[in-house]
C-alpha cells in the first residue's frame, strides 16, 4: 500500500463522519483564530509600551553616581592596612548630584550620535491649589534643551508652553491629569511645598500629555534655576543629564561611551525602564500560554474522534491486516486523518484570525486613564510569522493527538476481531 492509498483510506473515513470531522476541525480553527489574535494583541501591547517609553524617556540617562567613587571628604590619612577618618556628629542630608555638570556636558559633546543634551534637577514636592493637593515630582530643565529630549514639545497640549516657561522664571508645565486633579488652568497660581516645608508659588503656563498615566498624573516641569533653589543646591549641580541619540537602537553602546567619557553611570532607555518592559513582556507570554491551552482542548477533541473511528473500523482494520497490510500503513492512515483535520482547521482559522485582528484594530473607544497607558484603541501587530507559527503548531497538535489512537489500531489481532472478540 502506497501513500496515496493510505491518504484515500483516511479521506474516506473522515467523509463518512462529516459532522464529527467538521466539529473537530472547527475546534482547531477556533484555537488558531484565538492564538493569532492573542499574538497580535501581545505584540501590539509590547510594541506600544516600548514606543511610548522611547518617546517619553531620554535615550540615555546620566545618573548622579560615579563609576569610581570619589575619596571621602573626611579621609585624613591612609597607611598600609589602616584608614583614618573624621566622623562628624551632625551629618547633613547628602544628595546625589552631578557637580560641575557643564564640564561633564563638554566631555560627552564630542560624540557625534548625540542630538540633544539636557541637564535636569528632580524635586519631590506637594502641589497645592487652594484646598486641592497632590504629590508630584518636579523636573527642573532648560526649556530649549528639554524640548526634544523626551518628546515633550510634541506632547504639549498648549503649543507655546515651553516658550512661555523660558521667560517665566516661576512658571510650571503640568501633566494634564495632574492639572485636572488640582483643577488648575492656564495662568492659575499654585504652590509647591518642598520636603523642608518651604513654599514656592508658581504660575501654570501649560500642560502636557505623554500617554503614560503615571507620568501625566505626577510630573511637572519648571525652570532649572527654580528647581535648584527648591532643592537648595548650587547652580553648577544637577540631578542627572538626559540625552537623545540619533540611533535609538544603539542606545546601550552610546551609554557605554558616555559612561567612559563622563565618569558617571549611564543607562540606556531600556535599562532605565526595564521593569515596565519586562512586566508587559511577561504578561504577553502568560496570555499566550493560557490561550495555547485552547489548542490542547482541540487536540483532545481530535484524539476522541480518532479513538471513535478506530473502534468503529476494527473490522476494516482486520481485513486490511489479513490482506497483508503492514502495521505502519495502518498507523499512517489514522495519523493522516489527524493531519487532515489539523490542516482543515488551521487553514480556516488563520484567515478568521486575520479578520478578527482587522476588526478589533478598527474599534475606537473613549481614551481611558485607568491603566498604565492612555489609549483609544487596542494596538495590534499582525505578522506572517505568527500565522505560520499557529499553522504549524495546530497541525502538530492534531497529528500528536492522533498518534495514540493510531497505535491502538495496530494492537488488535485480526483473528480476534474476525471471531467477534473485539467489538466493532
C-alpha positions, -999 to 999 in steps of 0.1 A, spaced: 0 0 0 15 33 -11 10 68 4 -18 77 -20 -38 46 -10 -33 55 27 -45 91 21 -76 78 3 -85 55 32 -80 84 56 -102 107 35 -130 81 32 -130 76 70 -134 113 76 -160 117 48 -182 90 65 -183 111 97 -188 146 83 -204 161 114 -177 149 138 -150 159 113 -164 193 109 -168 199 147 -133 187 154 -118 208 127 -139 238 140 -122 234 174 -88 236 158 -99 266 138 -112 284 169 -79 277 186 -60 290 156 -80 322 153 -77 330 190 -40 323 191 -34 346 160 -54 373 177 -37 369 210 -2 371 194 -12 402 176 -25 418 208 5 408 228 30 421 203 9 453 198 8 460 236 46 454 240 54 475 209 31 503 221 48 504 255 83 504 240 73 531 216 59 552 245 90 546 266 113 557 237 90 587 231 88 599 267 122 590 281 158 601 274 175 576 252 205 577 276 203 589 312 235 600 330 229 594 367 244 612 397 265 582 406 302 580 398 317 549 383 347 552 406 336 568 439 354 599 450 377 599 480 356 608 511 359 643 523 367 631 559 396 609 549 427 624 566 453 596 564 459 562 547 486 538 556 492 501 548 462 483 564 449 514 581 425 542 572 419 572 594 387 592 591 370 620 610 334 614 619 311 644 622 285 644 649 259 661 627 259 649 590 236 669 567 214 650 543 236 642 513 221 645 478 234 625 448 244 652 424 265 657 392 288 686 403 302 709 376 277 695 351 289 719 324 323 701 324 305 667 321 284 680 292 315 693 274 332 659 279 304 640 261 295 666 235 322 652 212 300 621 205 285 625 170 254 604 178 242 628 204 214 651 192 203 668 224 218 672 259 196 684 288 206 686 324 178 684 350 171 686 387 144 664 403 124 676 433 96 658 451 70 683 463 34 687 472 14 707 447 -14 728 463 -42 747 446 -64 762 473 -79 731 490 -67 706 465 -33 689 470 -13 662 452 22 648 455 43 652 424 78 652 410 90 685 396 117 683 369 138 715 366 150 719 330 162 744 304 131 745 281 150 749 249 172 719 257 145 697 271 121 702 242 132 672 221 147 650 248 116 630 258 91 641 232 80 670 255 75 695 227 51 673 207 33 662 238 23 697 248 -14 705 249 -6 742 249 19 746 220 37 777 232 41 764 268 78 758 266 85 793 251 64 808 279 81 787 305 115 800 293 107 836 301 85 829 332 110 823 360 83 808 382 63 791 355 53 754 356 40 730 329 17 703 345 8 668 333 -28 670 322 -40 645 348 -22 664 375 -38 697 363 -73 680 364 -66 667 399 -56 702 411 -82 719 389 -55 742 377 -59 761 345 -38 784 324 -22 812 344 -35 799 377 -13 803 407 -4 771 427 20 765 455 48 739 456 57 727 491 92 711 494 103 684 518 117 712 540 82 727 541 93 757 520 66 771 498 72 783 462 44 800 443 43 791 406 22 801 376 7 774 353 19 782 317 8 749 300 0 712 301 14 681 285 1 646 278 26 618 273 2 589 273 17 574 304 -9 579 330 15 578 360 37 604 343 8 627 334 -6 624 370 26 630 389 51 651 369 56 687 361 83 709 345 98 741 359 129 761 351 163 747 361 172 776 383 139 774 403 144 736 409 179 742 421 166 768 445 139 744 457 165 717 463 190 742 478 218 732 455 244 753 437 239 765 402 266 741 387 250 709 401 221 688 387 204 655 395 211 640 361 216 646 324 192 634 297 205 626 262 188 620 229 207 599 203 204 597 165 202 559 167 179 547 195 186 510 187 223 516 196 215 534 229 234 508 250 265 514 230 261 551 233 255 548 271 288 528 275 307 556 256 291 583 277 299 565 309 335 561 299 339 598 290 319 613 319 329 590 347 292 588 358 270 557 355 249 560 323 219 538 313 200 533 280 163 538 278 156 500 280 178 496 311 161 526 329 126 512 321 135 475 324 107 468 349 79 483 327 91 464 296 96 431 314 61 434 330 44 437 296 65 410 280 58 386 309 21 393 307 22 386 270 39 353 275 14 343 302 -15 352 280 -1 332 251 4 301 273 -32 303 286 -47 307 251 -24 279 239 -45 256 261 -73 261 236 -52 241 212 -48 214 238 -85 211 242 -89 209 204 -62 182 204 -83 162 229 -112 165 205 -90 151 177 -79 122 199 -115 115 209 -127 114 173 -98 92 162 -105 68 191 -141 65 180 -131 59 144 -107 32 154 -134 14 174 -158 16 145 -133 4 119 -118 -26 137 -133 -50 111 -118 -29 83 -85 -30 101 -87 -68 105 -95 -72 68 -66 -50 58 -42 -68 81 -54 -102 67 -47 -89 32 -11 -82 43 -12 -45 51 16 -36 74 11 -21 109 30 10 97 4 16 70 -25 13 95 -8 38 118 -2 62 90 -38 61 78 -51 73 112 -24 98 116 -32 112 82 -68 116 94 -54 137 123 -32 157 98 -62 164 76 -83 176 105 -55 199 116 -49 213 81 -86 220 75 -88 236 110 -58 259 106 -65 269 70 -99 281 81 -88 295 115 -59 316 102 -80 338 79 -106 341 106 -79 353 130 -68 379 104 -104 392 101 -107 394 139 -74 413 141 -86 438 115 -120 442 132 -105 447 167 -79 472 154 -106 493 138 -126 497 170 -123 531 187 -134 540 222 -130 568 247 -94 570 259 -92 556 294 -69 567 322 -75 535 343 -45 516 330 -8 523 326 -12 538 291 -38 562 278 -52 547 245 -84 549 224 -78 515 207 -63 480 211 -30 480 194 -25 450 171 7 439 153 -1 410 129 28 394 111 32 365 86 54 346 110 26 345 137 3 328 112 30 303 102 37 295 138 0 290 146 -5 268 115 25 246 123 15 244 160 -21 235 151 -11 207 127 15 194 151 -11 192 180 -36 174 157 -10 148 145 3 142 180 -33 138 193 -40 111 167 -8 92 175 -22 71 204 -54 61 186 -33 52 155 -11 30 176 -41 14 193 -54 4 159 -24 -18 152 -26 -36 185 -57 -56 176 -52 -92 164 -71 -98 131 -82 -133 143 -98 -119 175 -116 -92 155 -130 -116 129 -141 -140 157 -161 -111 172 -140 -110 204 -133 -72 197 -165 -51 192 -168 -30 161 
